[in-house]
Amino acid sequence: MNRTKTGTLVLLALALLLLGGLAGGWLGYGYQRGSLVSWQPLPPLPARPVKILAAGTGMSRYAWFVYVQTSDQRVYYCPPYAADPCWEESAWPQDVSINPPCDPPLHFTVPSPPRPVIDSLQVQACNFEAGYQVNLAILEDGRVWKWQHVASGLLGLTFLVGGTCCGSIGGLLGGLAIVVIRRRKQRNKDASA
């Protein structure tokens, strides 16, 4: 194989290294911002939900709760760490403290719910290093849906650096595989000639 072809293949391998790193960094950034997290339906309620009355969250993936009013004027509560079905009939929420927005507020990229929204509520919880957000929505399909995400400086750095490194390694391995395959093809071609 001549030097021009070898140089071209090495440049291709380096380009794939760079593209892999950029793609991995982009995925890590997208995950940190929440744009790769999808909405999930909660178990169905006994009656059609019409309004989200209150909700709150702590600093854990499962520390959220929600109160929902149904079309028959009953109130249902889904407590934290609830198994399926999560809904329990409840009294009207009196002294439910709703978390104030984080200061500065979290700026997640929340995707649109899968159907038109009847009612929605967003709650956030923060500490010195991390932020957690839960979005709840009643959709026109008659179900309550939830979007939740947590982000922190250390976690974000881990995803960004990890994604970039893994993408770069994948790109480098792909580029090297192309170089090796091309060289073998050229050797086979030269040996058969």
C-alpha positions in Angstrom: 0.0 0.0 0.0 1.5 3.4 -0.9 2.0 6.2 1.5 -0.8 8.3 0.1 -3.4 5.6 0.8 -1.9 5.0 4.2 -2.0 8.7 5.0 -5.7 8.9 3.9 -6.6 5.9 6.0 -4.9 7.4 9.1 -6.7 10.7 8.5 -10.0 8.7 8.2 -9.2 7.0 11.6 -8.5 10.3 13.2 -11.7 11.8 11.8 -13.7 8.9 13.2 -11.9 9.4 16.5 -13.0 13.1 16.5 -16.5 12.4 15.3 -16.9 9.6 17.9 -15.8 11.9 20.6 -18.2 14.6 19.5 -21.1 12.2 19.3 -20.4 10.7 22.7 -20.1 14.2 24.2 -23.4 15.3 22.5 -25.1 12.2 24.0 -23.7 12.9 27.4 -24.8 16.5 27.3 -28.3 15.5 26.0 -28.7 13.1 28.9 -27.5 15.6 31.4 -30.1 18.2 30.0 -32.9 15.6 30.2 -33.7 15.6 26.4 -33.1 11.8 26.2 -35.5 11.0 29.0 -39.1 10.1 28.0 -42.5 10.5 29.6 -43.9 7.5 31.5 -47.6 6.8 32.2 -48.6 6.2 35.8 -51.0 3.3 36.6 -54.7 4.2 35.7 -56.9 5.8 38.3 -60.3 4.4 39.3 -62.0 7.4 37.6 -60.9 9.9 34.9 -58.4 12.5 36.3 -59.3 16.1 35.7 -56.9 18.2 37.8 -53.5 17.9 39.5 -54.1 19.4 42.9 -50.6 19.2 44.4 -47.2 17.5 43.9 -43.8 17.6 45.5 -40.4 15.9 45.3 -37.3 15.2 47.3 -33.8 14.6 46.0 -34.4 11.0 45.0 -35.8 9.4 41.9 -38.6 7.9 43.9 -39.3 10.7 46.4 -42.1 12.4 44.5 -45.8 12.4 45.2 -49.0 13.7 43.6 -52.6 14.5 44.5 -55.1 14.2 41.6 -58.8 15.0 41.5 -61.0 12.8 39.4 -64.3 13.4 37.5 -66.3 12.0 40.4 -64.8 14.7 42.7 -62.7 12.2 44.6 -59.0 12.9 45.5 -56.3 10.2 44.9 -52.8 10.3 46.2 -49.8 8.5 44.7 -47.1 8.3 47.5 -43.4 7.9 47.0 -42.0 4.4 46.5 -45.5 3.2 45.6 -45.9 -0.1 43.7 -48.5 -0.6 41.0 -51.2 0.5 41.6 -50.0 3.6 43.3 -53.3 5.4 43.8 -54.9 5.6 47.2 -58.1 7.6 47.9 -57.2 10.6 50.1 -58.7 13.6 51.7 -58.3 17.0 50.0 -54.7 18.1 50.4 -54.6 20.7 53.1 -51.0 21.5 54.2 -49.0 20.1 51.3 -45.9 22.1 50.9 -45.0 22.5 47.3 -41.3 22.9 46.6 -40.4 26.4 45.4 -38.5 26.5 42.1 -34.8 26.1 42.4 -32.7 29.3 42.6 -31.3 29.5 40.0 -34.0 27.4 38.3 -33.2 24.2 36.6 -33.1 24.4 32.8 -33.9 20.9 31.6 -34.9 20.2 28.1 -38.3 18.6 28.8 -39.7 16.8 25.7 -43.4 17.4 24.8 -45.8 14.9 26.3 -47.0 12.2 23.9 -50.6 13.6 23.7 -52.4 17.0 24.3 -52.3 18.1 28.0 -55.4 18.7 30.1 -53.5 19.8 33.2 -49.9 19.8 34.3 -47.6 20.7 37.2 -43.8 20.9 37.6 -41.9 20.5 40.8 -38.2 20.9 41.5 -35.8 20.1 44.4 -32.2 21.3 44.7 -29.2 21.2 46.9 -25.8 22.7 46.6 -24.7 20.2 43.9 -27.7 18.7 42.2 -31.2 19.4 40.9 -34.2 17.1 40.5 -37.3 17.8 38.5 -40.6 16.0 38.1 -43.2 17.1 35.5 -46.7 15.6 35.9 -49.4 15.9 33.3 -53.0 14.7 32.7 -53.2 13.8 29.0 -56.3 13.6 26.9 -56.0 9.8 27.0 -57.3 10.0 30.7 -54.0 9.0 32.3 -51.5 10.8 34.5 -48.0 10.9 32.9 -44.6 11.7 34.6 -41.3 13.0 33.4 -38.5 13.0 35.9 -34.8 13.8 35.8 -31.9 14.5 38.1 -28.7 16.3 37.2 -25.6 17.2 39.2 -22.2 18.7 38.4 -20.4 15.5 39.1 -22.9 13.3 37.3 -22.9 15.7 34.3 -19.1 15.7 34.2 -19.1 11.9 34.3 -21.6 11.7 31.4 -19.8 14.3 29.3 -16.3 13.0 29.9 -17.4 9.3 29.8 -19.5 9.8 26.6 -16.6 11.7 24.9 -14.0 9.1 25.9 -16.2 6.1 24.9 -17.2 7.8 21.6 -13.6 8.6 20.9 -12.5 5.0 21.6 -15.3 3.7 19.4 -14.4 6.1 16.6 -10.7 5.1 16.9 -11.5 1.4 16.8 -13.8 1.9 13.8 -11.1 3.8 12.0 -8.4 1.2 12.9 -10.7 -1.6 11.7 -11.1 0.2 8.4 -7.3 0.6 8.0 -6.7 -3.1 8.9 -9.4 -4.3 6.5 -8.1 -2.1 3.6 -4.5 -3.3 4.2 -5.6 -7.0 4.2 -7.6 -6.4 1.0 -4.6 -4.8 -0.6 -2.2 -7.7 0.5 -4.7 -10.2 -0.8 -4.9 -8.3 -4.1 -1.1 -8.0 -4.3 -0.6 -11.8 -3.4 -3.1 -12.9 -6.1 -1.5 -10.7 -8.8 
